[in-house]
Amino acid sequence: MRVLLTGGAGYIGSHTALVLLERGHEVIVVDDFSNSSPEAVRRVEALSGRSIPVIEVDLAEREAARAALDGVEFDAVIHFAGLKAVGESVAQPTRYYRVNLDSTLVVLDLMRERGATKFVFSSSATVYGEPQRVPIDEAHPAGVGVTNPYGWTKAMIEQIVRDTQVAWPELEAVLLRYFNPVGAHPSGRIGEDPTGIPNNLMPFIAQVAVGKRERLSVFGGDYPTPDGTGVRDYIHVMDLAEGHVSALEHIAAGVTAYNLGSGTGSSVLEVVRAFEEASGRPVPYDIVPGRSGDVAEMVADPAKANAELDWRTTRSLAEACRDTWTWQSSNPGGYAG
């Protein structure tokens, strides 16, 4: 398939681009590089031995996007483009709603104009809000009691996709509710390179270990969990990328939601210890008050994706820490050097 990969220079997008190419698909990357680097695409090209057309445009700007994609042919879209930090979304809600919703509306309209009917949406486990039960399966209520604007944008986009499919029955869509992506390609050539202060745990730990930052702030130490710190389902980014490609290759009529996760929870302090073991470096930390919008525990039940997408996670937290350290120690300044 010829796949339009929105946000394809980002962390998950770049790894997905590599898996798509390795499985024989063609890739066109669309990105505005607001939180990514063209160097990521160049490195994917080097790893794969394939060239990747790149279109630089903000998809939330309808006329600019239509002009940039004029004459571009594609069969399917994997949609990563958007803003993605929970804490930032609490501070900048209107920006998150505008960028995430508008970019999706533009993409869906362009797909319908071009007759491209396959759509894989990079959703999030945040659509489940405060979990009523753990592990969380797809029957868990979604779009109810969501705890932050980022999660609400994902829940709203899921509804937009469902409503669009009712009006356009030819649309085949998959909603991938994934949990916490970590790790990097084992080559150390591509990985997570956040702009400014990292919003996610693993890159912050890695920057402390490499000496770029002094200490890790652990948000919340009094959750009802074994060690008081938040528990999350960490999924290696290569497993996650393979899940997106498997979803595309198994896409069917209608709209279907799947969890992508390992099914195993790890606390923040367990991740710290695993990273210290993988890197051989200490990770000093301070426990500070919890953040607005965070929950105590989020762990996936991935049984549906395992059964219907012929996919499951194969990489451990220890491997994710090892691969993150390979990336961070080889690229202490990220893609900038």
Disulfide bonds with the S-S distance in Angstrom:
none
